[in-house]
């Protein structure tokens, strides 16, 4: 018998190629289809989600920036190919991957777009390999960024039109390094003013600003709390922010805070910038402490000292303090409840095949039917439109086939996706309509300028302030945004469901 040389794969815990963030079944499918002669078949996939986190009225679509960079740099290395051979992938397939580059099309909602269930966030059109093998990375990226950005908009109060100054403090509670870094980015575009994470600022720039001052351990190190405060104030006289609850907020922290501010006034009498800027409390009854501290500092003539709160905060705790006790801190530090979206830690985006392109350029619709009608996907290569009223608020989303055009001023009959809607078929006359899926990558080339962090922050804030119905922003029983299909989409879906599964969806 002829000997066959097999190069063993040697694990390396420091190795990192994002293209290998793949569930193994994606490789088994791709290898099989490749060997069956379907290498160049073009597939169309939609990424969408079925419910908003916490059953609220909206989500924010995020992650497009990172996904775009991933696809533009998509490649496999020799190490990847050695590993894949040991997993049973064919030599022909591995050799094909050696020089493979991603040459498909990515259409998506602009990063930061307010989005709704069942509306495609990303549309991928690519050859078989490039369409199938990116599923896990795409979902991981879009799901996590969308989850944290959405949570951030609620933490900072954009949905209640009562914005708060919130710093993201969650890196040490994040589910790993990448979650800490990406979560900091997502939190900032969602409205946070900064992050505790230095690497996030190094990766994303000064718009994702690293902030922070001292911890309890710093104060414990010194013989007295005052000594600790003084050492910090002498080192950073223009940025003095102190922590009051290492020993006792009112018998120790507050007196030493006033004392150190008096010390700065005496040392720098003509420089009002060299004063205590803020004080933070991280334990106890935050609302009660706020009121006592504010009263005491104002009485001492130190109303310029701002108060900051942290300690397992989320939007409900902050709202309760503000609404019921009139305790509105100047700033908040929010950690694990934001970086993990603790109230609902899963953004359930899915990636589904919706069409296959034939040699003559036709797109043949594909559909997962399911035994549950609500999980039957919307087949076909599609476009998303958003219709606005005369005030610029979004009235509804319309899912059309990609070759359909929705024209302002021309009536269009649509079918509501909600099967419980009292009247599912309606005729609308769009006053203003916008095509929502925009090209990011075409034939493997970047065709869209990627906005800055600040531009994305402003885009999100503008939509929530001016374009989204207030009833969709409610934290309890929000209005369900209208998502409609054109008659062509609805008929295609119903016909395909009937042929594959029997019965009707409409």
Secondary structure, 3 states (H helix, E strand, C coil): CCCCCCCCCCCCCCCCCHHHCCCHHHHHHHHHHHHCCCCCCEEEEEEECCCCHHHCCCEEECCHHHHHHHHHCCCCCHHHHHHHHHCCCCHHHHHHHHCCCCCCEEEECCCCEEECCCCCCEEEEEEHHHHHCCHHHHHHHHHHHHHHHHHHHHHCCHHHCCCCCEEECCHHHCCCHHHHHHHHHHHHHCCCCEECCHHHHHHHCCCCCECCCCCHHHHHHCCCHHHHHHHHHHHCCCCEEEECCCCCHHHHHHHHHHHHHHHHHHHCCCCCCCCEEEEEECCCCHHHHHHHHHHHHHHCCCCCCEEEECCCCCHHHHHHHHHHHCCCCCEEEECHHHHCCCCCCCCCCEEEEEEEECCCCCEEECCCCCCCHHHCCCCCCEEEEEEECCCCCEEEEEEEECCCCCCCCCEEEEEECCCCCCCCEEEEECCEEEECCEEEEECCEECCCCCCHHHHHHHHHHHHHHHCCHHHHCCCCCCCCEEEEEHHHHHHHHHHHHHHHCCCCC
